[in-house]
Amino acid sequence: MQGLLKGSAEKIDLFRKKDVAVKVMKDEKPVPGAKVSVKMKSHQFLFGSNCFMAGQYKSGPENETYTKLFSELLNYGTLPFYWGSYEPERGTTEHKKLLEMVKWCKDNKIKSKGHPLVWHTVCPKWLTDKDDVGKLLRDRIKDIMLLFGGAVDWWDVLNEVTVAGYFDNPIAKWAVKSGMKDTVKFCVDAVLNVNPQANLVLNDFNVSPPDFETLLESIQKEGVNIKAIGIQSHMHSKLWTPEETANILEKYKKYRLPIHFTELSVLSGKSVKEVNFHLSDDNEWVTADEDYAAQADYVKDFYTLLFSSPEVEAVTWWDFPDGNWLRAPSGLVTESLEAKPAYHALKKLIKEEWQTNVSGAADENGVYSCRAFYGEYEITVRIPETKEISVVLDINKNGPIFGRQEITIRV
């Protein structure tokens, strides 16, 4: 990993930061010597995890601990919209539960993503081959967009459609009959007809064979409007090598869409036997003390590699606590909600190394200059005989990489 990480600090400075000039004015004249502080509140980059357990613990203290650990580290949460669990009985949905989870995200200043709108797995038990699957999916998408479209920031419009042919259920059969390209187009159109502003991700784990690339090329020729490429990186069986990761990034950046690492799993333990990806209860795991350190070391390097790659705009961990999918020790925190070394390693990166919290005095032209990570900031100005003034605004990556963002504050 270290070879590919060489120069990562320089790349991060180049691709994740910009020059900022804060000009302090009073009575339309610059104020030399004004005291200025620039304090980061949140990254523009999406550091996330699925938040399926938000508000779902039996005790208040557990829910509070989960919220504190999640919100102190991450700014992005994936919410469960699996059709089979969202609508367990025909016409009866869990929308109230999901509305509460969306509110949890909003209350904790966490951007959200719905996952997934269409997937051949977690198929409703009541769905049959006699049903008009396309119509039911269109109705499902319409209902979800009307309820949640304005509140949820991103959506996985389709999940793993490249392997639908390996499954035998009504959704998979419908997707195979429609063809991958037309399935994607149908689902994207169904969303955008109701919510034209939706940010849609096409998500898959099947990213090394050419299947996903072929699909992306075909839908781009059709002008299908997805906003990001979703790449799963579950590492239950083996870790991705740096070369594998770099090759994946190189392969998919040619589509000129942001890349989201949508499902990242790195374990603090090993499987006792071959991993069963279809039956969670069949899996057994063992964890030694050195496994916690190994997970933390890998997390630090992997996130550094992704954050130094300009095409990547989001990374979502899977799962936040141990013991959920596949019963695996894949969490950043334990099942009992104790932060693991990987949590602390990631927090050191996101909240310390990749932060901008600076202050100083304006020059003779009333300008305080700094270089800042993209994100939301609180900028505070103090001058003699004037009350302290604070503004909250975004320092974003719009414009050229080497651009300069000028901010004028009048006191």
C-alpha positions as CSV (number, residue, x, y, z in Angstrom):
1,M,0.0,0.0,0.0
2,Q,2.8,2.4,0.9
3,G,4.0,2.7,-2.7
4,L,0.6,3.9,-3.9
5,L,0.3,6.2,-0.9
6,K,3.5,8.1,-1.8
7,G,2.5,11.7,-2.5
8,S,-1.0,11.2,-1.0
9,A,-0.7,14.3,1.2
10,E,0.2,16.4,-1.8
11,K,-2.7,14.9,-3.8
12,I,-5.1,15.5,-0.9
13,D,-4.0,19.2,-0.7
14,L,-4.4,19.6,-4.4
15,F,-7.8,17.8,-4.9
16,R,-9.5,18.3,-1.6
17,K,-8.6,21.9,-0.7
18,K,-8.7,25.4,-2.2
19,D,-7.3,28.9,-1.4
20,V,-9.7,31.1,0.6
21,A,-9.6,34.8,1.1
22,V,-11.8,36.4,3.8
23,K,-12.1,40.1,3.3
24,V,-13.3,42.1,6.3
25,M,-15.1,45.4,5.5
26,K,-16.6,48.2,7.6
27,D,-18.4,51.1,6.1
28,E,-17.2,49.8,2.7
29,K,-13.5,50.0,3.8
30,P,-11.1,47.2,4.6
31,V,-10.3,46.5,8.2
32,P,-6.6,45.6,8.6
33,G,-5.8,43.5,11.7
34,A,-9.3,42.1,12.1
35,K,-9.2,38.8,13.9
36,V,-10.6,35.9,11.7
37,S,-11.2,32.3,12.5
38,V,-12.1,29.7,10.0
39,K,-13.6,26.6,11.6
40,M,-14.7,23.5,9.7
41,K,-18.1,22.1,10.6
42,S,-18.5,19.2,8.1
43,H,-16.7,17.8,5.1
44,Q,-18.2,18.1,1.6
45,F,-16.8,14.6,1.0
46,L,-19.3,12.0,2.1
47,F,-17.8,9.9,4.9
48,G,-20.6,7.4,5.7
49,S,-21.9,4.1,6.9
50,N,-25.2,2.3,6.7
51,C,-27.2,3.5,9.8
52,F,-29.7,0.7,9.9
53,M,-29.6,0.6,13.7
54,A,-30.4,4.3,14.2
55,G,-33.1,4.4,16.9
56,Q,-33.6,0.7,16.8
57,Y,-32.0,-0.3,20.1
58,K,-34.3,-1.3,22.9
59,S,-32.8,1.1,25.4
60,G,-32.5,4.8,25.3
61,P,-28.8,4.8,26.4
62,E,-27.9,2.4,23.6
63,N,-29.6,4.6,21.0
64,E,-27.8,7.7,22.5
65,T,-24.4,6.0,22.4
66,Y,-25.0,4.8,18.8
67,T,-26.0,8.4,17.8
68,K,-23.0,9.9,19.5
69,L,-20.5,7.6,18.0
70,F,-22.0,7.8,14.5
71,S,-22.5,11.6,14.4
72,E,-19.1,12.4,15.9
73,L,-17.4,10.6,13.0
74,L,-19.6,10.5,9.9
75,N,-21.7,12.9,7.9
76,Y,-23.5,10.4,5.6
77,G,-25.9,7.5,6.3
78,T,-27.5,4.8,4.2
79,L,-31.1,3.9,5.0
80,P,-32.8,0.5,4.4
81,F,-35.5,0.7,1.6
82,Y,-35.3,-3.0,0.7
83,W,-38.7,-3.8,-0.9
84,G,-39.3,-7.1,1.0
85,S,-38.8,-5.5,4.4
86,Y,-40.2,-2.0,3.5
87,E,-43.5,-3.6,2.2
88,P,-43.7,-6.9,4.1
89,E,-47.4,-7.3,3.1
90,R,-48.8,-6.0,-0.1
91,G,-49.9,-2.4,0.5
92,T,-48.5,-2.2,4.0
93,T,-45.2,-0.3,4.3
94,E,-42.7,0.6,7.0
95,H,-42.7,4.2,5.9
96,K,-43.2,5.6,9.5
97,K,-40.1,3.8,10.6
98,L,-38.1,5.2,7.7
99,L,-39.5,8.7,8.2
100,E,-38.1,8.5,11.8
101,M,-34.7,7.4,10.4
102,V,-34.7,10.3,7.9
103,K,-35.5,12.6,10.8
104,W,-32.6,11.1,12.8
105,C,-30.3,11.9,9.9
106,K,-31.5,15.5,9.7
107,D,-31.4,16.1,13.4
108,N,-27.7,14.9,13.5
109,K,-26.7,16.8,10.3
110,I,-26.1,13.6,8.4
111,K,-26.8,13.5,4.7
112,S,-28.8,10.4,3.7
113,K,-29.1,7.8,0.9
114,G,-31.9,5.4,0.3
115,H,-30.8,1.8,-0.5
116,P,-32.0,0.3,-2.8
117,L,-35.0,1.2,-4.9
118,V,-34.8,-1.9,-7.0
119,W,-33.0,-5.1,-6.2
120,H,-33.7,-8.7,-7.1
121,T,-32.7,-9.8,-3.6
122,V,-35.0,-9.1,-0.6
123,C,-37.9,-9.8,-2.9
124,P,-41.3,-9.4,-1.2
125,K,-42.7,-12.9,-0.3
126,W,-46.1,-11.8,-1.6
127,L,-44.8,-11.0,-5.1
128,T,-45.5,-13.7,-7.7
129,D,-44.6,-14.3,-11.4
130,K,-48.2,-13.5,-12.3
131,D,-47.8,-9.9,-11.0
132,D,-47.0,-7.0,-13.3
133,V,-43.6,-6.4,-11.7
134,G,-42.8,-3.3,-13.8
135,K,-46.0,-1.6,-12.8
136,L,-45.6,-2.5,-9.1
137,L,-42.0,-1.2,-9.2
138,R,-43.1,2.0,-10.8
139,D,-45.8,2.4,-8.2
140,R,-43.3,1.6,-5.4
141,I,-40.8,4.2,-6.7
142,K,-43.5,6.8,-7.1
143,D,-44.7,6.3,-3.5
144,I,-41.2,6.5,-2.1
145,M,-40.3,9.6,-4.1
146,L,-43.4,11.4,-3.0
147,L,-42.8,10.5,0.6
148,F,-39.0,10.8,0.8
149,G,-37.7,12.3,-2.5
150,G,-37.2,15.8,-1.1
151,A,-35.7,14.6,2.2
152,V,-33.2,11.9,1.1
153,D,-30.1,13.2,-0.6
154,W,-29.0,10.2,-2.7
155,W,-30.6,6.9,-3.9
156,D,-29.2,3.6,-5.0
157,V,-31.6,3.3,-8.0
158,L,-30.5,-0.3,-8.8
159,N,-28.4,-2.8,-6.9
160,E,-26.3,-5.5,-8.6
161,V,-28.4,-5.8,-11.7
162,T,-25.5,-7.4,-13.6
163,V,-26.0,-10.6,-11.7
164,A,-29.8,-10.7,-11.7
165,G,-29.7,-13.7,-14.1
166,Y,-28.3,-15.9,-11.3
167,F,-31.5,-15.5,-9.2
168,D,-35.0,-17.1,-9.5
169,N,-37.6,-14.7,-8.3
170,P,-40.1,-12.3,-10.0
171,I,-37.9,-9.2,-9.9
172,A,-34.9,-11.1,-11.3
173,K,-37.0,-12.6,-14.0
174,W,-38.4,-9.2,-14.9
175,A,-34.9,-7.7,-15.1
176,V,-33.6,-10.5,-17.2
177,K,-36.5,-10.3,-19.6
178,S,-36.2,-6.5,-19.9
179,G,-32.4,-6.6,-20.4
180,M,-29.9,-4.8,-18.2
181,K,-29.8,-1.5,-20.1
182,D,-33.6,-1.2,-20.4
183,T,-34.1,-2.2,-16.8
184,V,-31.8,0.6,-15.7
185,K,-33.5,3.1,-18.0
186,F,-37.0,2.1,-16.8
187,C,-36.0,2.5,-13.1
188,V,-34.2,5.8,-13.6
189,D,-37.1,7.2,-15.7
190,A,-39.6,6.1,-13.0
191,V,-37.6,8.1,-10.4
192,L,-37.0,11.2,-12.5
193,N,-40.6,11.4,-13.7
194,V,-41.6,12.0,-10.0
195,N,-38.4,13.6,-8.6
196,P,-36.4,15.2,-11.5
197,Q,-33.8,16.4,-9.0
198,A,-33.0,13.0,-7.6
199,N,-29.3,12.0,-7.2
200,L,-29.1,8.4,-8.5
201,V,-26.3,5.9,-7.9
202,L,-26.0,2.7,-10.0
203,N,-24.5,0.2,-7.5
204,D,-22.7,-3.1,-8.0
205,F,-20.1,-5.5,-6.6
206,N,-19.4,-7.1,-10.0
207,V,-16.8,-4.5,-10.9
208,S,-13.8,-6.5,-12.0
209,P,-15.4,-8.4,-14.9
210,P,-16.5,-6.3,-17.9
211,D,-20.2,-6.6,-17.2
212,F,-20.7,-3.4,-15.2
213,E,-18.5,-1.4,-17.7
214,T,-20.6,-2.7,-20.6
215,L,-23.7,-1.6,-18.8
216,L,-22.4,1.8,-18.0
217,E,-21.3,2.3,-21.6
218,S,-24.7,1.3,-22.9
219,I,-26.7,3.6,-20.6
220,Q,-24.4,6.5,-21.2
221,K,-25.0,6.2,-24.9
222,E,-28.8,6.3,-24.1
223,G,-28.3,9.4,-21.9
224,V,-29.6,7.7,-18.8
225,N,-29.1,10.2,-16.0
226,I,-27.3,8.6,-13.1
227,K,-25.1,10.9,-11.0
228,A,-22.6,8.5,-9.6
229,I,-21.0,5.0,-10.0
230,G,-21.4,2.8,-6.9
231,I,-18.7,0.3,-6.2
232,Q,-19.0,-2.3,-3.4
233,S,-15.9,-3.4,-1.7
234,H,-16.8,-6.1,0.8
235,M,-13.6,-7.8,2.0
236,H,-14.9,-10.8,4.0
237,S,-12.8,-13.3,2.2
238,K,-9.7,-11.2,1.3
239,L,-8.4,-7.7,1.4
240,W,-8.2,-5.7,-1.8
241,T,-4.6,-5.0,-2.7
242,P,-3.5,-1.5,-3.4
243,E,-3.0,-2.4,-7.1
244,E,-6.5,-3.8,-7.3
245,T,-8.0,-0.7,-5.9
246,A,-5.9,1.6,-8.1
247,N,-6.9,-0.5,-11.2
248,I,-10.6,-0.2,-10.3
249,L,-10.3,3.5,-9.9
250,E,-8.5,3.8,-13.2
251,K,-11.1,1.6,-14.9
252,Y,-14.1,3.6,-13.8
253,K,-12.9,7.2,-13.9
254,K,-13.2,7.2,-17.7
255,Y,-16.9,7.4,-17.3
256,R,-16.5,11.0,-15.9
257,L,-18.9,10.4,-13.1
258,P,-18.2,10.6,-9.4
259,I,-17.3,7.2,-7.8
260,H,-18.9,6.2,-4.5
261,F,-17.5,3.3,-2.5
262,T,-21.0,2.3,-1.4
263,E,-20.4,-0.8,0.8
264,L,-16.9,-1.1,2.4
265,S,-16.3,-3.9,4.8
266,V,-12.9,-4.6,6.4
267,L,-13.0,-7.2,9.2
268,S,-11.3,-7.3,12.6
269,G,-11.3,-11.1,12.5
270,K,-11.2,-14.2,10.3
271,S,-13.8,-16.7,9.1
272,V,-13.6,-20.2,10.7
273,K,-14.7,-21.7,7.3
274,E,-15.6,-20.5,3.8
275,V,-17.9,-17.5,4.0
276,N,-21.5,-18.1,3.2
277,F,-22.8,-14.9,1.6
278,H,-26.4,-16.2,1.4
279,L,-26.9,-17.6,4.9
280,S,-25.6,-15.4,7.7
281,D,-26.2,-17.9,10.4
282,D,-23.8,-20.4,8.7
283,N,-20.8,-18.1,9.4
284,E,-18.4,-18.2,12.3
285,W,-15.7,-15.7,13.1
286,V,-12.8,-15.5,15.4
287,T,-11.0,-12.3,16.5
288,A,-7.6,-12.0,18.1
289,D,-6.1,-8.8,19.5
290,E,-3.9,-8.3,16.5
291,D,-6.9,-8.4,14.2
292,Y,-8.2,-5.1,15.7
293,A,-4.8,-3.4,14.9
294,A,-4.7,-4.9,11.4
295,Q,-8.2,-3.6,10.6
296,A,-7.2,-0.1,11.9
297,D,-4.0,-0.1,9.8
298,Y,-5.8,-1.1,6.6
299,V,-8.6,1.4,7.2
300,K,-6.1,4.2,7.5
301,D,-4.3,3.4,4.3
302,F,-7.4,2.5,2.3
303,Y,-9.2,5.7,3.2
304,T,-6.1,7.7,2.4
305,L,-5.8,6.1,-1.0
306,L,-9.5,6.9,-1.8
307,F,-9.4,10.4,-0.3
308,S,-6.4,11.3,-2.4
309,S,-8.2,10.1,-5.6
310,P,-10.2,13.0,-7.0
311,E,-12.8,10.8,-8.7
312,V,-14.0,9.4,-5.4
313,E,-16.7,11.5,-3.6
314,A,-18.1,9.2,-1.0
315,V,-17.1,6.1,1.1
316,T,-19.8,4.2,3.0
317,W,-18.7,1.7,5.7
318,W,-20.7,-1.6,6.1
319,D,-21.8,-2.2,8.9
320,F,-21.3,0.4,11.7
321,P,-21.5,-2.1,14.6
322,D,-20.2,-5.7,14.5
323,G,-22.4,-8.7,13.9
324,N,-25.0,-7.5,11.4
325,W,-24.6,-8.7,7.8
326,L,-23.1,-12.2,7.8
327,R,-22.6,-11.9,11.6
328,A,-19.2,-10.5,10.7
329,P,-16.8,-8.4,12.8
330,S,-16.9,-5.7,10.2
331,G,-17.9,-2.8,12.4
332,L,-16.2,0.3,13.4
333,V,-17.7,-0.3,16.8
334,T,-18.4,-3.6,18.7
335,E,-21.8,-5.1,19.1
336,S,-21.8,-3.5,22.6
337,L,-21.1,-0.1,21.0
338,E,-17.5,0.3,22.0
339,A,-15.3,2.2,19.5
340,K,-12.7,-0.1,17.9
341,P,-9.1,0.9,16.9
342,A,-10.4,1.3,13.4
343,Y,-12.9,3.9,14.6
344,H,-10.2,5.9,16.3
345,A,-7.9,5.6,13.3
346,L,-10.6,6.9,11.0
347,K,-11.6,9.7,13.4
348,K,-8.0,10.9,13.6
349,L,-8.0,11.2,9.8
350,I,-11.4,12.8,9.3
351,K,-11.5,15.0,12.4
352,E,-7.8,15.9,12.8
353,E,-5.6,15.4,9.8
354,W,-8.3,16.3,7.2
355,Q,-9.6,19.4,9.0
356,T,-9.2,23.1,8.6
357,N,-9.4,25.1,11.9
358,V,-7.2,28.2,11.6
359,S,-7.2,31.8,12.7
360,G,-5.2,34.9,12.3
361,A,-5.2,38.6,11.5
362,A,-6.2,40.3,8.3
363,D,-3.5,42.0,6.3
364,E,-3.2,45.7,5.4
365,N,-6.0,45.1,2.8
366,G,-8.3,43.5,5.3
367,V,-7.8,40.1,3.9
368,Y,-7.1,36.9,5.8
369,S,-5.9,34.0,3.6
370,C,-5.8,30.3,4.2
371,R,-6.1,27.0,2.4
372,A,-9.2,24.9,3.4
373,F,-10.7,21.5,2.9
374,Y,-14.0,21.6,1.0
375,G,-16.9,21.7,3.4
376,E,-19.2,23.7,5.6
377,Y,-17.5,26.4,7.8
378,E,-18.2,28.8,10.5
379,I,-16.2,32.0,9.9
380,T,-15.9,34.4,12.8
381,V,-14.7,38.0,12.6
382,R,-13.7,40.2,15.6
383,I,-12.6,43.8,15.4
384,P,-12.2,46.4,18.1
385,E,-15.4,48.2,19.2
386,T,-17.6,45.8,17.1
387,K,-19.4,42.8,18.3
388,E,-18.2,39.4,17.1
389,I,-19.8,38.3,13.8
390,S,-20.1,34.7,12.6
391,V,-21.4,33.3,9.3
392,V,-21.9,29.7,8.2
393,L,-21.2,29.0,4.6
394,D,-19.7,26.4,2.2
395,I,-16.2,26.3,0.8
396,N,-16.8,24.1,-2.2
397,K,-14.9,22.6,-5.1
398,N,-16.9,24.4,-7.8
399,G,-14.6,26.1,-10.3
400,P,-11.1,25.2,-11.2
401,I,-9.0,23.1,-8.8
402,F,-6.6,25.9,-8.3
403,G,-9.4,28.5,-7.9
404,R,-9.6,30.9,-5.1
405,Q,-12.8,31.5,-3.1
406,E,-13.3,35.1,-1.9
407,I,-15.6,35.8,1.0
408,T,-16.5,39.3,2.1
409,I,-17.8,39.9,5.6
410,R,-19.1,43.3,6.6
411,V,-19.0,44.3,10.2
